[in-house]
């Protein structure tokens, strides 16, 4: 009975310790929750002010705080290299891990048998992408942006002449025009006056009817805002499905070498897989690869 009492006492002590430990952990978790809440509030209040530039028109209120960056990276390729993009990222990773590859060539163009295979090195494709982008906007005091222009069968110069003629007259709220510029992509025109104080009343007016050819057309007048990059930070980003091959000797024609590389690297028995795209730059030449966002 003494042994039983001692065992019960030990169990009671263990239970008491476990209870105290559980209560302490509960208090810690509670404190952690409160700290997390405070941290989140501080983090939200410390967010930097966003400086944004928009191209085009904003339709929905929800879209007003969004800035879409579409990467279009141009990367120089040295001679004796190839870029190969696989359908699957795991295949590219395997090829990079293997590092060195012996590629068998078609011997039809080569005389000696020992020249029928070449060794190439596979390395990852790292490019720099923007991680932080801040743009400082400046509104011109002497320029206006004219949009909603009609699509007429007249030259750009003739359209610019009509706009300059109209906006140079004081009765139309304008003044002498210093320069005009046609923006091809957006089909808009920037007019710059020689004097300050002309642009603002026109912008406040918002719309105005302009005679062009035989008709009168209502055009939109907006502020002319220019932007310059005040802060740009880049970070390396690895292309998950693309591999850079280096050290390719100039022993075959461009087409034959491209075919030989594709045949080799699509074989599963050699660690390869389905090839999505392949570009080869022979020795003595240079190339430029253009990287876009992967939509797969």
Backbone as a ProteinNet text record, in pm:
[ID]
protein_1_A
[PRIMARY]
XXXXXXXXXXXXXXXXXXXXXXXXXXXXXXXXXXXXXXXXXXXXXXXXXXXXXXXXXXXXXXXXXXXXXXXXXXXXXXXXXXXXXXXXXXXXXXXXXXXXXXXXXXXXXXXXXXXXXXXXXXXXXXXXXXXXXXXXXXXXXXXXXXXXXXXXXXXXXXXXXXXXXXXXXXXXXXXXXXXXXXXXXXXXXXXXXXXXXXXXXXXXXXXXXXXXXXXXXXXXXXXXXXXXXXXXXXXXXXXXXXXXXXXXXXXXXXXXXXXXXXXXXXXXXXXXXXXXXXXXXXXXXXXXXXXXXXXX
[TERTIARY]
82.5	0	85.9	203.8	296.6	344	373.2	420.4	311.3	186	72.3	53.6	64.2	49.1	158.9	282.8	396.7	376.9	325.9	301.6	194	85.8	-22.4	28.3	116.6	174.8	255.2	333.5	415.7	326.8	218.5	124.2	61.7	25.7	-37.5	58.1	186.8	289.3	307.1	307.9	323.4	206.4	85.3	-35	-33.6	11.4	18.3	116.2	232.4	333.9	281.3	212.4	157.4	53	-30.2	-134.4	-72.3	31	99.5	165.7	227.8	293.6	191.7	73.9	-32.4	-84.5	-103	-150.1	-49	81.2	187.1	188.5	173.5	174.1	54	-60.7	-181.8	-157.6	-93.4	-62.2	33.8	135.2	233.8	165.8	77.5	6.1	-80.6	-144.3	-228.8	-144.6	-25.2	64.7	112.5	145.8	191.3	84	-40.9	-154.1	-166.9	-153	-161.4	-45.6	75.6	192.7	178.2	125	104.7	8.6	-98	-198.3	-134.3	-51.5	17.3	113.3	186.6	282.6	213.3	98.6	23.1	-23.2	-72.2	-117.8	-2.7	115.5	233.3	277.1	272.2	315.1	226.9	96.1	2.5	22.9	46	62.5	197.1	294.3	427.9	445.8	339.6	352.1	384.5	482.1	517	406.4	401.6	302.7	338.6	239.4	264.8	268.1	372.2	378.1	355.6	249.8	210	195	211.9	184.8	93.4	-7.5	-103.2	-96.3	-110.7	-117.7	-255.1	-331.2	-465.7	-569.3	-688	-800.6	-832.8	-871.7	-918.6	-1070.7	-1123.8	-1268.9	-1332.9	-1279.6	-1338.1	-1259.2	-1330.9	-1265.9	-1164.5	-1196.1	-1109.2	-972.6	-967.2	-842.4	-751.9	-796	-724	-590.8	-571.2	-445.9	-358.3	-377.9	-302.9	-207.6	-84.9	13.6	67.9	44.2	88	222.9	320.2	451.5	465.5	487.4	507.7	654.4	730.3	872.4	896.5	992.7	1038.4	1189.8	1260.5	1403.6	1484.3	1576	1666.5	1801.2	1845.3	1966.3	2065.3	2189.2	2286.5	2336.4	2342.9	2392.3	2526.5	2628.4	2759.6	2760.7	2862.5	2878.5	2909.2	2866.7	2889.9	2799.3	2676.9	2581.4	2444.2	2359.2	2221	2130.6	2010.7	1907.9	1803.7	1774.2	1674.7	1567.8	1443	1330.8	1251.7	1239.9	1165.6	1020.5	934.9	794.2	777.2	868.5	856.7	980.6	958	1067.7	1157.5	1099.3	1179.1	1283.9	1254.1	1349.6	1467.5	1437.8	1542.8	1634	1574.7	1650.9	1744	1695.1	1775.1	1894.4	1870.5	1976.5	2085.1	2044.6	2140.3	2221	2154.2	2222.6	2328.8	2301.6	2396.9	2520	2501.9	2608.4	2672.6	2744.1	2813.4	2740.8	2728.6	2653.8	2735	2735.1	2802.6	2696	2700.3	2597.8	2653.7	2583.2	2623.4	2575.7	2666.6	2634.4	2615.9	2550.6	2540	2676.1	2733.5	2870.1	2874.1	2760.5	2755.5	2838.2	2848.5	2922.9	3066.4	3102.7	3234.9	3314.8	3447.3	3532.8	3579	3625.1	3680.7	3574.4	3580.6	3479.1	3482.5	3606	3614	3556	3519.5	3456.4	3303.9	3254.1	3109.3	3036.5	3108	3039.6	3108.4	3026.8	3081.1	3031.1	3111.8	3073.8	3027.2	2912.3	2859.2	2824.5	2827.6	2795.5	2655.7	2578.3	2443.4	2445.9	2403.3	2400	2261.4	2222.3	2090.1	2085.3	1965	1943.2	1889.2	1977.1	1938.1	1928	1816.8	1799.5	1757.1	1775.7	1738.2	1599.4	1515	1378.8	1357.6	1273.6	1247.8	1175.5	1225.4	1156.5	1090.6	1150.3	1094	1098.8	987	982.1	900.5	964.4	896	913.6	804	806.4	758.2	837	799.8	726.9	604.6	522.6	531.8	536.5	539.2	436.4	347.4	247.1	301.2	296	345.8	249.7	306.8	223.7	191.7	259.7	239.9	188.3	164.4	123.3	-13.6	-80.8	-208.9	-202.2	-281.6	-293.2	-429.6	-430.8	-556.2	-585.1	-700.6	-737	-878.7	-927.8	-1057.2	-1058.2	-943.2	-931.3	-1003.1	-1068.3	-1139.6	-1041.5	-1082.4	-1001.2	-1044.1	-968.4	-1002.8	-897.9	-936.8	-846.5	-757.2	-682.8	-587.6	-454.8	-346.6	-214.6	-202.7	-102.9	-79.5	-41.9	38.9	81.8	-38	-130	-250.2	-335.5	-347.1	-423.2	-357.4	-223.3	-149.7	-166.2	-166.2	-185.8	-322.2	-425	-561.2	-570.2	-509.3	-512.6	-433.7	-315.1	-233.7	-306.6	-368.6	-442.1	-554.1	-628.8	-741.2	-692.2	-594.2	-551	-456	-413.2	-327.7	-410.8	-542.3	-630.4	-679	-667.7	-709	-860.2	-937.2	-1083.9	-1126.9	-1039.8	-1068.2	-1006.1	-949.4	-887.4	-741.8	-685.1	-547.4	-448.7	-331	-223.7	-123.2	-15.2	86	139	141.1	186.3	335.9	408.9	555	592.5	524.3	554.2	431.9	430.1	322.8	385.5	326.5	379.3	264.9	272.4	170.8	219.8	140.9	176.3	114.6	199.5	152.9	68.7	121.1	57.2	-82.5	-99.1	-227.3	-316.2	-264.7	-339.3	-384.6	-288.2	-312.1	-208.6	-235.8	-145.2	-109.5	19.9	66.2	93.8	25.1	47.7	112.8	221.8	291.4	284.6	236.4	222.5	349.6	369.1	486.6	469.8	345	318.2	263	291.9	228.4	86	1.6	-132.7	-237.1	-196.9	-292.6	-350.5	-264.3	-304.5	-413.9	-400.1	-491.8	-639.5	-679.6	-821.6	-874.9	-789.7	-831.9	-855.4	-766.2	-778.8	-905.5	-933.1	-1053.8	-1180.1	-1170.1	-1284.3	-1314	-1208	-1225	-1250.1	-1344.9	-1377.7	-1397.7	-1372.3	-1390.8	-1414.8	-1498.5	-1526.4	-1424.7	-1362.5	-1258.7	-1301.6	-1299.2	-1329.7	-1211	-1236.3	-1132.7	-1196.3	-1144.2	-1204	-1342.8	-1437.5	-1575.1	-1660.4	-1610.7	-1692.5	-1632.9	-1711.4	-1665.2	-1662.2	-1552.8	-1536.2	-1501.9	-1568.9	-1544.6	-1422	-1317.9	-1195.6	-1182.5	-1106.3	-1086.9	-953.9	-952.3	-829.4	-794.2	-673.2	-627.4	-493	-453.5	-319.2	-212.5	-101	11.8	109.1	117	198.6	316	435.6	554.4	608.3	678.2	729.9	874.7	950.1	1087.1	1105.7	1188.6	1209.4	1293.9	1238	1309.8	1378.1	1328.5	1388.3	1361.3	1466.5	1453.2	1549.7	1494.1	1578	1552.9	1661.3	1652.8	1691.8	1631.8	1671.4	1685	1783.3	1799.6	1680.3	1638.3	1526.4	1566.8	1545.9	1585.9	1471	1500.5	1399.8	1382.9	1263.6	1247.5	1256.7	1219.1	1212.8	1324.1	1411.8	1512.6	1653.1	1735.6	1874.5	1964.6	2079.9	2179.1	2289.6	2313.5	2419.6	2539.7	2657.1	2780	2886.3	2983.6	3098.3	3066.3	2973.6	2936.9	3032.8	3113.1	3209.5	3138.1	3199.8	3140.9	3183.1	3121.1	3161	3051.9	2931.1	2820.3	2754.4	2673.1	2594.2	2494.9	2445.4	2357.2	2233.6	2172.1	2050.1	2078.6	2190.9	2225.6	2257.7	2329.2	2363.7	2238.4	2149.1	2023.7	1945.2	1937.3	1866.1	1932.1	2068	2141.6	2117.7	2118.4	2094.4	1952.4	1856.6	1716.6	1693.1	1752	1737.2	1794.6	1914.1	1979	1897.5	1854.4	1793.2	1645	1586.5	1447.7	1439.7	1557.7	1559	1552.2	1451.9	1435.1	1550.7	1609.4	1719.3	1845	1852.8	1967.5	1931	1817.7	1774.4	1689.1	1661.9	1587	1437.1	1370.2	1224.4	1177.2	1045.7	989.1	1044.1	1095.1	1154	1047.9	1034.7	938.2	998.7	1124.7	1192.4	1342.9	1415	1561	1619.9	1715.9	1784.8	1934	2003.7	2147.2	2222.4	2332	2417.8	2555.6	2595.3	2726.1	2842.3	2958.5	3079.1	3112	3160.6	3194.5	3079	2962.2	2845	2785.2	2695.2	2625.7	2475.9	2397.5	2251.4	2188.9	2059.4	1985.7	1861.2	1846.1	1725.8	1627.8	1500.2	1397.2	1311.4	1308.8	1233.2	1102.6	993.7	862.4	806.1	696.9	635.2	581.5	609.2	564.1	416.6	333.4	187.7	139.6	231.9	191.1	149.1
-121	0	126	116.8	231.4	261.2	155.7	170.4	233.9	189.1	241.5	390.1	427.2	567.9	655.4	599.5	671.9	693.1	589.2	597.6	702.3	702.8	800.2	941.8	957.2	1089.8	1139.7	1049.5	1086.2	1127.9	1048.9	1080.3	1216.7	1246.7	1374.6	1490.9	1470.1	1573.5	1598.7	1489.5	1502.3	1577.7	1541.7	1607.8	1757.6	1788.7	1928.7	2006.6	1945.7	2009.2	2029.5	1927.3	1934.9	2045.2	2056.2	2159.1	2298.5	2314.9	2444.6	2481	2379.7	2402.1	2442.5	2376.1	2407.4	2549	2588.2	2723.5	2829.1	2799.1	2891.9	2908.4	2795.9	2799.1	2877.9	2861.7	2936.7	3086.4	3125.8	3268	3318.8	3234.2	3272	3291.4	3196.9	3205.1	3330.5	3361.5	3480.4	3606.1	3608.4	3722.3	3730.5	3614.4	3610.8	3664.7	3625.8	3673.4	3823.9	3878.4	4024.5	4094.7	4037.8	4095.1	4092.7	3980.2	3965.9	4073.1	4096.2	4197.5	4336	4366.7	4496.9	4510.7	4402.8	4403.1	4429	4363.1	4381.6	4525.9	4584.2	4723.9	4817.5	4790.6	4873.4	4858.5	4736	4707.9	4781.5	4779.6	4847.7	4997.7	5052.9	5197.6	5242.5	5149.1	5185.2	5161.7	5118	5094.2	5223.6	5220.8	5344.2	5386.2	5516.3	5568.1	5520	5469.7	5418.7	5534.1	5535.4	5633.3	5557.3	5590.8	5510.5	5593.4	5524.5	5587.6	5494.7	5549.9	5469.6	5503.6	5403.3	5424.6	5377.3	5464.7	5427.1	5480.5	5424.4	5474.7	5380.6	5437.6	5358.1	5352.6	5230.7	5214.7	5185.9	5087	5047.3	5106.2	5137.6	5191.7	5092.5	4963	4860.1	4858.5	4904.3	4898.7	5018.8	5114.4	5240.8	5230.7	5127.2	5115.1	5001.3	4964.9	4852.3	4900.5	4851.9	4880.7	4747.7	4717	4589.7	4607.1	4525.8	4526	4398.2	4413.3	4296.4	4291.2	4192.7	4188.6	4157.7	4228.4	4202.4	4221.4	4114.5	4122.2	4076.9	4163.1	4127.8	4086.6	3966.3	3910.4	3872.8	3925.1	3892.1	3747.9	3679.6	3541.4	3537.1	3474.8	3466.6	3359.2	3364.1	3258.9	3125.7	3018	2884.6	2852.2	2909.6	2883.7	2851.8	2797.7	2768.4	2786.1	2830.2	2839	2733.1	2652.9	2547.9	2557.7	2565.4	2573.2	2443.6	2377.6	2251.2	2277.8	2181.5	2195.1	2186.9	2112.5	2093.9	2146	2217	2275.6	2167.6	2053.7	1948.2	1889.9	1891.5	1842.3	1939.1	2069.7	2171.4	2160.3	2140.8	2128.6	2007.7	1898	1774.9	1794.2	1863.9	1889	1976.8	2076.6	2166.5	2089.4	2001.2	1921.1	1829.1	1777.9	1688.9	1766.1	1897.2	1992	1967.9	1854.6	1830.9	1724.2	1750.7	1660.4	1630.2	1504	1461.8	1440.7	1525.4	1524	1454	1351.5	1280.9	1358.5	1367.2	1441.8	1347.9	1398.3	1322.4	1329.7	1216.5	1214.4	1238.2	1261.7	1283.6	1402.8	1506	1626.4	1624.1	1521.1	1516.7	1397.8	1415.9	1310.1	1211.6	1263.4	1174.9	1133.1	1003.9	948.1	1011.3	1049.2	1102.8	1244.6	1302.1	1434.1	1423.9	1301.9	1281.3	1305.5	1350.3	1388.3	1511.2	1597.2	1718.3	1727.9	1793.3	1813.7	1957.4	1971.8	2106.1	2116.9	2239.1	2263.5	2325.6	2274.9	2327.6	2410.8	2537.3	2625.4	2688.7	2730.6	2794.3	2930.2	2972.9	3101.5	3200.7	3289.7	3392.2	3527.8	3595.2	3729.9	3823.7	3954.5	4053.2	4107.4	4104.7	4158.3	4267.4	4368.3	4473.9	4417.8	4452	4413.5	4536.2	4652.8	4779.8	4879.7	4945.6	5048.2	5166.7	5282	5405.1	5507.2	5571.2	5669	5803.3	5907.2	6042.2	6110	6157.7	6219.9	6371.4	6433.2	6579.2	6623.8	6715.1	6767.9	6894.9	6897.5	7013	7130.4	7251	7371.4	7434.6	7384.6	7446.7	7349.2	7222.6	7122.1	7064.4	7018.7	6947.3	6818	6720.4	6593.6	6591.3	6581.6	6581.1	6437.3	6384.1	6245.5	6239.2	6117	6093.5	6156.4	6148.4	6206.2	6118.9	6178.4	6098	6027.6	5911.1	5838.6	5884.6	5976.2	6034	5997.7	6007.9	5973.8	6092.8	6141.6	6249.7	6212.1	6276.4	6244	6296.9	6243.8	6289.1	6436.8	6478	6618.4	6710.8	6666.7	6747.8	6758.7	6648.8	6649.5	6743	6736.3	6822.8	6970.3	6996.7	7135.3	7189.2	7106.2	7147.5	7178.4	7090.3	7108.9	7233.9	7251	7368	7496.7	7496.2	7614.3	7652	7549.9	7574.3	7624.3	7552.2	7582.7	7702.2	7755.8	7875.5	8003.7	7991.9	8109.7	8139.1	8265.6	8305.1	8292.2	8310	8297.7	8154.9	8058.6	7918.7	7881.8	7981.4	7956	7917.2	7925.9	7882.9	7996.9	7965.9	8063.2	8004.6	8075.7	8027.4	7890.3	7798	7660.8	7650.8	7603	7589.3	7459.4	7351.1	7221.2	7130.7	7032.6	6931.3	6795.1	6693.9	6557.1	6457.2	6370.4	6265.9	6137.9	6086.5	5962	5843.9	5770	5662.5	5556.7	5504.8	5390.3	5422	5542.5	5576.1	5664	5704.8	5792	5918.1	5981.2	6105.9	6209.4	6336.1	6444.3	6527.7	6562.2	6653.5	6788.2	6891	7028	7107.7	7178.4	7260.5	7406.7	7490.8	7633.8	7709.2	7826.4	7907.5	7975.8	7992.2	8063.7	7971.1	8006.5	7940.4	7992.7	7916.2	7963.1	7936.3	7884	7854.1	7713.9	7621	7479.6	7456.3	7517.1	7487.1	7511.1	7631.1	7651.9	7552.6	7512.7	7414.6	7278.3	7239.8	7110.9	7110.8	7222.7	7232.7	7224.7	7272.8	7264.4	7117.8	7039.5	6894.1	6849.6	6911.5	6874	7000.5	6987.8	7102.8	7052	7123.7	7084.4	7149.1	7067.3	7115.1	7086.2	7187.7	7160.5	7094.1	6976.1	6902.9	6858.4	6907.9	6875.8	6935.8	6852	6900.5	6892.3	6827.2	6808.3	6872.8	6870.4	6915.8	6795.6	6781	6663	6704.4	6639	6668.1	6589	6661.8	6595.9	6617.6	6530.7	6537.6	6605.1	6690.8	6759.4	6715.2	6662.9	6611.4	6672.8	6663.8	6710.9	6626.3	6685.9	6612.8	6581.9	6455.2	6413.1	6330.3	6367.6	6288.4	6223.9	6115.6	6043	6003.8	6006.1	5952.4	5858.8	5757.4	5654.7	5712.4	5715.9	5769.7	5659.3	5537.5	5425.2	5295.7	5224.3	5095	4996.5	4888.3	4782.6	4652.8	4582.1	4458.7	4339.7	4225.6	4102.8	3990.5	3900.8	3790.7	3696.4	3654.4	3560.4	3447.4	3325.6	3209.4	3162.6	3143.3	3090.2	2941.4	2899.5	2760.5	2655.7	2692	2589.6	2603.8	2703.1	2732.7	2703.4	2647.8	2611.7	2677.8	2730	2787.1	2683.7	2650.5	2556	2634	2603.2	2675.3	2580.9	2639.1	2561	2474.5	2518.6	2439.7	2473.9	2376.9	2407	2424	2500.1	2527.8	2418	2301.2	2185.8	2141.5	2194.1	2160.2	2288.4	2275.7	2390.8	2426.6	2549.2	2597	2507.9	2472.1	2390.8	2250	2190.5	2054.7	2050.8	2153.6	2158.1	2176.7	2260.2	2282.2	2151.3	2079.1	1950.3	1849.9	1844.4	1748.8	1777.2	1904.8	1943	1907.6	1934.2	1905.6	1755.8	1677.1	1530.2	1477.3	1528.4	1480.3	1513.7	1641	1686.7	1653.1	1593.2	1549.3	1401.4	1335.6	1193.4	1179.3	1108.8	1086.6	1003.8	914.7	829	910.6	1033	1121.4	1233.4	1215	1312.7	1424.4	1419.6	1526.8	1505.8	1582	1575	1660.2	1677.8	1753.4	1896.2	1933.7	2066.5	2162	2276.1	2378.9	2470.8	2512.9	2602.5	2586	2608.6	2599.4	2702.9	2780.6	2879.9	2856.5	2856.3	2826.7	2941.8	2986.7	3092.6	3031.7	3017.9	2958.2	3044.1	2980.9	3051.9	3161.9	3274.8	3386.8	3481.5	3444.5	3531.8	3561.5	3658.6	3688.7	3694.5	3674.4	3678.3	3749.8	3775	3837.6	3753.4	3709.5	3634.3	3730.2	3716.6	3801.8	3714.4	3752.2	3676.5	3749.3	3677.6	3732.7	3651.4	3699.8	3631.8	3495.6	3394.7	3258.9	3248.4	3222.2	3214.5	3070.8	2974.1	2833.3	2805.4
0	0	0	70	69.4	-71.8	-149.3	-288.3	-375.3	-353.7	-430.3	-401	-269.6	-229.7	-293.6	-294.3	-352.6	-502.1	-570.2	-715.1	-744.9	-660.5	-678.5	-657.4	-555.3	-528.7	-648.2	-705.5	-822.8	-940.7	-961.7	-1070.8	-1049.8	-922.4	-888.5	-917.2	-879.8	-901.7	-1052	-1129.9	-1275.3	-1337.9	-1290.4	-1342.1	-1309.7	-1185.9	-1143	-1230.8	-1257.5	-1342.7	-1484.7	-1535.6	-1671.1	-1680.7	-1572.6	-1570.5	-1570.6	-1484.6	-1476.7	-1609.5	-1674.6	-1803.8	-1909.8	-1905.7	-2002.6	-1982.6	-1852.5	-1822.2	-1867.4	-1844.7	-1884.4	-2037.3	-2108	-2254.7	-2308	-2237.7	-2276.9	-2265	-2152	-2131.4	-2238.8	-2271.6	-2374.7	-2510.3	-2543.9	-2671.7	-2677.3	-2561.8	-2553.7	-2579.5	-2513.4	-2530.9	-2675.1	-2731.6	-2871.2	-2965.2	-2936.3	-3017.8	-3010.9	-2888.6	-2869.9	-2938.6	-2924.6	-2990	-3141.8	-3191.9	-3337.1	-3388.6	-3306.5	-3343.9	-3349	-3246.3	-3239.8	-3358.1	-3384.8	-3496.1	-3629.8	-3650.8	-3775.1	-3789.1	-3676.4	-3679.2	-3713.4	-3650.1	-3676.9	-3822.4	-3869.5	-4006.9	-4106.9	-4080.4	-4170	-4167.9	-4046.7	-4037.7	-4093.4	-4102.4	-4150.3	-4300.6	-4369.1	-4513.1	-4585.6	-4678.6	-4749.2	-4844.9	-4871.3	-4965	-5105.2	-5176.9	-5312	-5410.7	-5494.8	-5603.2	-5731.6	-5804.6	-5919.2	-6044.2	-6155.9	-6284.8	-6362.8	-6428.4	-6502.3	-6650	-6731.9	-6876	-6919	-6979.9	-7021.8	-6925.5	-6933.2	-6854.4	-6739.6	-6626.4	-6512.9	-6518.3	-6519	-6531.5	-6396.1	-6325.7	-6197.2	-6080.1	-5973	-5853.5	-5796.4	-5807.4	-5749.9	-5819	-5944.6	-6020.3	-5996.8	-5913.9	-5904.2	-5829.9	-5749.2	-5675.1	-5726.3	-5852.5	-5906.9	-6015.3	-6009.1	-6111.8	-6160.4	-6287.2	-6342.2	-6411.4	-6371.4	-6435.9	-6516.6	-6646.3	-6731.1	-6772.1	-6722.2	-6755.8	-6903.1	-6961.1	-7097.2	-7092	-7056.4	-7027.6	-7149.2	-7193	-7303.5	-7244.1	-7279.6	-7218.8	-7329.2	-7324.1	-7429.2	-7416.7	-7528.8	-7530.7	-7602.5	-7540.7	-7606	-7714.9	-7799.8	-7901.1	-7835.5	-7901.5	-7845.9	-7729.1	-7731.8	-7623.1	-7681.1	-7595.8	-7636.2	-7514.6	-7540.6	-7436.3	-7467.2	-7367.4	-7388.6	-7279.1	-7322.7	-7228.1	-7235.6	-7121.2	-7113.8	-7076.1	-7103.9	-7066.6	-6915.3	-6848.6	-6704	-6631.8	-6520.7	-6442.6	-6381.3	-6343.7	-6278.7	-6373.4	-6504.5	-6603.9	-6612.4	-6617.2	-6622.8	-6500.7	-6383.7	-6259.3	-6264.1	-6318.2	-6327.7	-6420.2	-6533.5	-6631.1	-6569.2	-6489.1	-6422.8	-6318.2	-6243.9	-6140.8	-6201.5	-6322.6	-6390.8	-6439.4	-6461.7	-6496.3	-6634	-6651.6	-6779.4	-6860.9	-6990.9	-7079.2	-7204.8	-7243.7	-7366.8	-7473.7	-7574.8	-7680.1	-7803.7	-7848	-7970.4	-8091.9	-8193.3	-8314.3	-8431.9	-8534.5	-8659.3	-8727.8	-8760.8	-8815.6	-8966.7	-9025.5	-9170.8	-9214.3	-9131	-9167.5	-9115	-9038.7	-8976.5	-9027.3	-9037.4	-9092.2	-8985.9	-8872.1	-8769	-8668.2	-8631.7	-8541.1	-8402	-8354.1	-8218.4	-8208.5	-8322.9	-8320.4	-8316.2	-8304.2	-8311	-8179.7	-8079	-7955.7	-7896.4	-7835.5	-7773.4	-7629.4	-7546.3	-7406.3	-7387.7	-7324.2	-7296.6	-7148.2	-7097.7	-6956.7	-6945.8	-6849.1	-6824.4	-6696.1	-6706.7	-6589.6	-6578.6	-6457.5	-6441.9	-6510.1	-6547.9	-6613.9	-6511.4	-6464.7	-6366	-6434	-6413.3	-6466.9	-6353.7	-6374.4	-6272.7	-6300.7	-6197.8	-6208.9	-6104	-6133.7	-6034.3	-5911.8	-5792.7	-5668.7	-5605.3	-5628.6	-5580.6	-5695.4	-5719.7	-5823.7	-5773.1	-5765.8	-5726.2	-5837.6	-5874.5	-5983.6	-5931	-5957.3	-5915.3	-6031.1	-6004.6	-6108.1	-6102.2	-6219.6	-6228.5	-6331.2	-6289	-6381.3	-6447	-6579.9	-6654.1	-6640	-6620.5	-6606.4	-6742.3	-6849.6	-6980.4	-7086.3	-7048.1	-7147.4	-7117.2	-7222.3	-7207.6	-7288.6	-7245.3	-7317.2	-7384.5	-7516	-7593.1	-7636.1	-7593.8	-7626	-7683.2	-7704.8	-7771.5	-7910.7	-7977.3	-8111.5	-8213	-8313.1	-8413.3	-8507.1	-8556.1	-8655.2	-8794.1	-8849.8	-8980	-9083.9	-9207.7	-9317.4	-9352.8	-9250.6	-9274	-9207.9	-9252.6	-9197	-9054.4	-8981.7	-8842.9	-8841.5	-8940	-8946.4	-8967.9	-9053.7	-9079.7	-8953.1	-8877.5	-8751.9	-8650.1	-8640.9	-8548.3	-8586.6	-8717.8	-8765.9	-8722.2	-8736.8	-8699.7	-8550.3	-8468.7	-8323.8	-8282.8	-8343.3	-8310.6	-8348.7	-8466.1	-8513.5	-8415.7	-8369.4	-8278.1	-8141.8	-8085	-7947.8	-7939.1	-8052.7	-8048.1	-8040.3	-8058.6	-8056.5	-7914	-7873.2	-7737.9	-7718.7	-7828.3	-7816.1	-7780.8	-7808.7	-7772.4	-7637.6	-7569.9	-7439.4	-7449.2	-7571.6	-7592	-7599.6	-7654.3	-7670.1	-7769.2	-7791.7	-7887.8	-7845.7	-7942.8	-7916.7	-7945.5	-7846.2	-7859.8	-7929.7	-7894.1	-7955.9	-7950.5	-8038.8	-8037.7	-8063.8	-8003.9	-8016.2	-8025.9	-8125.4	-8143.2	-8075.1	-7980.3	-7910	-7984.1	-8054.2	-8143.8	-8072.4	-7961	-7894.4	-7843.5	-7788.1	-7726.4	-7813.8	-7931.2	-8022.7	-7950.3	-7882.8	-7810.1	-7853.5	-7820.6	-7860.1	-7737.2	-7725.6	-7621.1	-7686.5	-7638	-7684.8	-7571.3	-7603.1	-7503.4	-7546.3	-7455.6	-7484	-7444.1	-7500.7	-7467.2	-7332.1	-7287.6	-7162.1	-7054	-6930	-6814.7	-6800.1	-6732.1	-6699.5	-6806.2	-6923.2	-7031	-7012.6	-6968.6	-6960.8	-6856.5	-6736.7	-6625.5	-6659.1	-6714	-6746	-6849.1	-6944.2	-7045.2	-6980.8	-6888.6	-6818	-6733	-6666.1	-6583.2	-6667.5	-6790.1	-6883	-6918	-6936	-6954.7	-7096.6	-7164.5	-7303.3	-7386.1	-7516.9	-7606.2	-7748.1	-7822	-7961	-8054	-8136.5	-8227.8	-8372.2	-8462.3	-8603.2	-8673.1	-8726.5	-8801.9	-8932.5	-9042.9	-9172.8	-9183.2	-9219.6	-9239.4	-9112.7	-9009.2	-8888.2	-8764.8	-8656.6	-8526	-8432.3	-8360.1	-8276.1	-8133.5	-8037.8	-7895.7	-7850.9	-7809.7	-7761.5	-7611.2	-7547.7	-7402.6	-7372.1	-7271	-7230.1	-7088.2	-7072.1	-6942.1	-6906.3	-6777.5	-6740.6	-6808.7	-6840	-6897.6	-6784.5	-6749.4	-6634.9	-6684.9	-6642.8	-6678	-6551.3	-6568.2	-6452	-6470.1	-6361.2	-6366.6	-6248.5	-6269.5	-6166.5	-6054.1	-5933.7	-5817.9	-5737	-5750.1	-5676.7	-5752.5	-5786	-5853.8	-5790.5	-5738.2	-5680.2	-5756.1	-5784.3	-5862	-5776.1	-5807.9	-5739.5	-5842	-5822.2	-5917.6	-5912.7	-6029.1	-6038	-6132.5	-6088.8	-6168.7	-6257.4	-6385	-6477.5	-6448.7	-6405.9	-6359.4	-6469.4	-6593.8	-6700.6	-6804	-6786.7	-6888.7	-6838.7	-6927.5	-6897.4	-7001.1	-6954.4	-7044.8	-7067.1	-7192.7	-7229	-7278.9	-7227	-7263.4	-7318.3	-7390.1	-7439.8	-7560	-7644.8	-7763.2	-7877.5	-7925.9	-8034.7	-8168.9	-8257.1	-8388.3	-8486.6	-8475.6	-8558.1	-8655.5	-8637.9	-8728.5	-8776.2	-8879.5	-8924.1	-8812.6	-8816.2	-8710.3	-8694.3	-8805	-8800.3	-8747	-8793	-8749.5	-8600	-8551.6	-8409.6	-8324.6	-8371.1	-8297.9	-8288.9	-8399.3	-8401.9	-8307.8	-8311.3	-8226.7	-8078.8	-8041.9	-7901.3	-7858.2	-7946.6	-7911.5	-7898.5	-7991.1	-7985.4	-7853.7	-7815.5	-7693.3	-7568.6	-7558.2	-7433.4	-7420.3	-7521.6	-7504.5	-7465.1	-7459.4	-7420.1	-7268.7	-7220.9	-7076.2	-7020	-7103.7	-7059.5	-7028.8	-7079.6	-7053.9	-6955.3	-6887	-6787.6	-6844.3	-6975.7	-7041.9	-7040	-7124.2	-7134.8	-7250.4	-7262	-7374.6	-7378.7	-7497.6	-7516.1	-7569.6	-7502	-7542.6	-7648.8	-7627.3	-7721.6	-7706.7	-7818.4	-7815	-7910.4	-7860.2	-7942.6	-7930.7	-8043.8	-8045.6	-8111.2	-8045.8	-8101.2	-8128.3	-8256.2	-8287.5	-8237.4	-8222.1	-8179.1	-8279.5	-8227	-8314.9	-8340.6	-8291.3	-8307.1	-8169.8	-8164.2	-8038.8	-8066.4	-7963	-7976.7	-7858.7	-7870.2	-7760.9	-7733.8	-7608.9	-7569.3	-7503.8	-7534.5	-7474.5	-7381.7	-7254	-7154.1	-7122.6	-7127.2	-7090.7	-6974.7	-6917.4	-6803.1	-6844.2	-6762.1	-6789.4	-6753.4	-6854	-6828.6	-6809.8	-6816	-6800.7	-6657.8
[MASK]
++++++++++++++++++++++++++++++++++++++++++++++++++++++++++++++++++++++++++++++++++++++++++++++++++++++++++++++++++++++++++++++++++++++++++++++++++++++++++++++++++++++++++++++++++++++++++++++++++++++++++++++++++++++++++++++++++++++++++++++++++++++++++++++++++++++++++++++++++++++++++++++++++++++++

